[in-house]
Amino acid sequence: MGCLFKINYGKVESCLMVNDIENGCLYIVSTPIGNLNDITIRALDILKNVDIIAAEDTRHTLKLLNHFSIKKTLISYHEHNKYKVDDKLISKLNEGKNIALVSDAGTPGISDPGEDIIRKAIDKGINVIPIPGPSALVTAVIISGLKTDRFVFEGFLPPKKTDRKKLIEFLKKENRTIILYESPHSLKNTIQELYQILGNRKIAILRELTKIHEEAIRGTFEEVLNLIEEKRLKGEMVIVIEGKENSYDDEESKGLNLLCIEEHFNEYIKLGNDKKEAMKKVANDRGVSKKDIYNILFKK
């Protein structure tokens, strides 16, 4: 049967009867993370027209399909059965069947088993087509109040304490905004661990995004720990953490003082600081006012 849609000069056209492609297509379909109205028109079209929907939890996906009056064959595809189902799905795709892959919420392949079938399909030469839409990590970072120009996503921290500590220690030097997923029952312990290793940085906890009880808790680690101490938080959680300030440690800062002011300033610019911040850091390193640094650099 071939793929359901083809791209023609930037337009999506229906091609349900295309016969020149032997294999079917694997559609990676993003679904709402809470509010069902967030689904895209294109996602609905794909779900209505594919032969099979591979779902992380068929019961959860059935609620979505019923809401939009879509009746489709569902195959369960999750962490515990993915190695058994992978070959079955690839076989169906090789027969020309079109399959939509969905997770319980958001974009498949992000912190769920979808990445395995996506990789396998690509290795087999099967056409993999993204149907973009909601993503919890992007939704969280844009309302966190923290920097959004550069960020790193780490998903769930490792369950083993030693592995978790090792990763947090690694993140200690991360300059970019850090995004993590966490379950409600582990939240307080995780926040305490992060606070102990990363220091009292700004963070935001975003929970139940796009749902009725959506909530954003913002502040420093210390402030947030006090805020959630008496709360019994429920629902899916995203933790957004301020990155390490772009700076050098004390020993390196002393070394920078041996440079001329302009070279010192340029070193901080290379780290991603803007001019104002770079001048402030040079002034702090040298124990002079920012105005002095400005006059040397720009009033020649």
DAKASUL-V53167 format. One record per helix or strand of 3 or more residues. SS is the DSSP state (H for helix, E for strand). FROM is the first residue (numbers start at 1). TO is the last residue. If there is no record, write none. Layout:
BEGIN
SS;FROM;TO / SS;FROM;TO
END
This chain:
BEGIN
E;5;8 / E;11;14 / E;25;29 / H;36;38 / H;41;49 / E;52;55 / H;58;67 / E;73;76 / H;82;94 / E;99;102 / H;114;123 / E;127;131 / H;136;142 / E;151;156 / H;161;171 / E;177;182 / H;184;198 / E;202;207 / E;215;220 / H;221;228 / E;237;241 / H;250;256 / H;261;270 / H;275;286 / H;290;298
END
